[in-house]
Amino acid sequence: MMHGPQREIFDLHFDLPSLCARELAEGRADLGIVPVAEVWRNGWDTVPGCSIACRGEVRSILLVSTKPWNEIRTLAADRGSRSSVLLARILLSRRYDAHPIVVERVPDLSRMLDECDAALLIGDAALRVDPATLPYAVLDLGTEWFALTGLPMVFATWSGPEAAIQRFGRERLAEAFAGSLSYGLEHMTKLIAAESVGRGFDETLVKRYLLHNVVFSLGDEELAGRELYLRYAEELQRAVPETAAPLETMR
């Protein structure tokens, strides 16, 4: 949508997925790449076919703890993805019977762990650390989700109000997004080089991340994983102890 045949279809601007959700909610955008937790919360519709997902290790969402997983009482997280925060809470609850209070902090691992039992690193902050060399326990949340469910984890989808999707036309949108995805995959070598230089990452890390860790489709298995995640989220929201911070604290 920036460089390929689809570049004239939409007016684009860029922000964190959580802030894209805010722009949609406030009517400043028609569509956005939105955390699935926000799609669920707002009752938005989704463009078919494309997502940000994983089928195992995701590498860019790491839970780091100074304590055993079942003893975590406080969790520091940034605002980069509310889906990832909710995923951490689901996994800690279902796999380790832990229900931490979530507090928002800047994504600085040392400072986060100075104040809380555990820290959730998302995106570039996670990619800039080497889990194997950290002196703490580390969970990759993509790996943990797949171990729990056997299904992909969908983090974000292109979504918006149903009226906006109907106005553009669902089939037209699906075709445009599929075409943009195909163009990007065809030019992945250039994208890897550009991301490596622009973000200061080793090219091997970026290549593995974009070609192996992240899945960009939204097929039947991804849809099943998304539905299970949302069911678990709803169950957690109903059952969460009063001492745990609700999702609304992450703003």
N, C-alpha and C positions, 0 to 999 in steps of 0.2 A: 504493500500500500504506500510505501515511500518511493520505491524505485521501479516497480514492475508495472504491468499493464493496468493494475487497479489503482494507480496513484492519483487519478483524477476523480475517483468516486466519492471519497470522504475528505472532510477537513479533520486533520489529526492534531492532537496535542498529547503530551505525555505526563504521567504522574504515577505515584504509587497506586497499586490496585485498591487499597483501602480508601484512598482519596478519590479515585475514579468513582467509587461507589457513592461518595458524598456528592460529587458533581451530578451524577444521575439523579440522586434523591432530591437535589435542589433544582433540577430542571435545566442545568447548564450543559448537559450532554445528552445525546440520544442513546448511545451504546458505549460500553466500556469493557475492558478486561477486568472482571469483578470477582473477588473471592466468593466461592460458592456459599459461604455462610451468609454473605450479604444478599446474594440472589434469593436464598431461602427466606431471610428476614423480611425482605421487601416484596416478595411475591413476583419477582421479575421473570421475564421470558428469556430464552437462550437461543442464540444463533446455532443451528445444527452443525456438527462436523468438526469443530476446532475447540481446543482447550489447552490448558497447561496442566499436565498430569505426570505421573510416574508409575512404573510397574516394578517397584522395588526401590533400591537405593536412589535417593534424589540428590543427595550431597549438599544441597543449598538450604536445608532445614535441619538444624542440629540442636538437640537438647543436651545441655552440658550440666552436670551436677557434681556438687561437692559431697553429697550424701547418697546413701542407697536410695533407689527409686521410690521405694515405699515409705521413705521418711521425708520426702520433699514436702515442705509446708508453704514455701514462698517461691514464686517463679517470676523472674524478670523477663520481659519481652518488649520488643519495639513494636511500632504500629505498622510495620511493613505488610503484614498479611494476617487478617483476623481469622481466616480459614486455618492457618498454621497454628495460631494460638489455640483455637478450639480443638484442632487435631491433637495437640499436645495434651490438653485436658482430657480428651476422650481416651487416649492411649494410657495416660497415667492412671486414670480411673479404672479402665477395664483390665489392664495388664498388671497394675501394681497397687490398686486400691489406694491411690494417693489423690487428694483433692486440694491442690495448693491455691493459695491466694495469688492472683495475677496482678502484677504492678507494671506500669509502663516505664521503661528506662531507655536511654540512648543505647545503641548497640555497641557497647564497649564491654567485652567479656570480663575483664578484671573488675571494673566498677560494678557490673551486674552481680558478680559472685561475692563481692564485698558486702552487698546489701541483702542478697537473697540466697536461698539454698541452691537454686538452679537458674539457668539462663537459656533462653530460646534465641538462637541466632538464625536469621532469615536472609536469604539472598546473598549479596556480596559479602556481608559480614560473616556468613558461614563459609563461603568459598575462600575467604582469606585466612582461615585457620586450617591446620592439618590435624584431623581428629586423632591420628595415630600418635602424635607427639604431645598432645595435651595431657597434663597431669591429673585429669579428672575423668569420670565416667562420661561416655558420649553415646547418644542414641541418634541414628539417622531415622527421621520420622517416616520416610518413605519405606524403608526396610521394615520398620516396626508395624506399619499399617498392613503391608503385604503379608507379614508373618501372622497377623491377627485374622485377616479376612481372605487372603488369596486373591484379592481384587486390586485393580489400579486405584490410586488416590488421585482425585481431581481437585486441584487447588483453585483454579479460576476458569471462568468461561466468558466468552463475549456475550454479554447480556444487557438487558434494558427493559423498560416498560413494554408491555405487550403492544400498546398502541404504536410505539415507535417502530417495532419490528413489523407490524402489519402495514404501517405506512410505507416503509421501504420495500416490503415484500419478502417473505421468508425465503423463497427459492432464490431470489436475486441476491439476498444477503449471503446465503449459504454458498452460492457460486462465487461471489466475490472473495469471501474469506478462504474458500478452498483454493482459489486461484492464487491468492497472496501467499498462502502456506506453501503451495507447490513451487512458486517462484523463489521463496526463501530457501527451501530445501535444495533446490537446484543450484543455488549460489552460496551454499553453506561454507565452502572454503573461504570465500571472501568475508562472510560474516564472522567466522572464527578468528580470522586475522584482525579484523576491525575491532572486535570485542576484546581481544587480547591486548592490543595496543591501547585502546581507549580506556580500559578499566585497569590496566596494569597487571593482568593475570598471565600465568604461563599458558602458552598455546595448547599444550597437552591437556591441561585441566579444562580449558574452554571446549576443546574438541570432544573430550569425554562427556562433559556436561550436556552439550547440545545434541550430541549424536547418540548417547547411551542413557543418560540419567533422565532427561526430560522427554515426555511423550506429548505430541501436539494434536493428536486425534481425539475425537469424542465419539467412540463407537459403542457397541453394546456393552462391552466389559467396563468401559469407563462410566457409562451411564449407571450400570449396576453398582459400581463402587461409589459413585456420587450419591445414589439413593441410600445406600447403607450408611455412609458417612452422615447424611442428614438425619436418618433415623436415630443413629447413635447420639447425634447432637441434641435432638429433641428430647431423648430420654435423659441425657445428662442435665439438660436445663431444668427438667422437672424434678430430678432427684438430687441435684447438687446440694451439699450441706450449706446451711446459712453462713458458716464461717468462710466459705470459699467465695471469691470475687466473681460476680456474674460477667458475662461477655461484655455488657455495656460499659464496664470500667475501661475497656480498651478503646480509647478515642484519640 
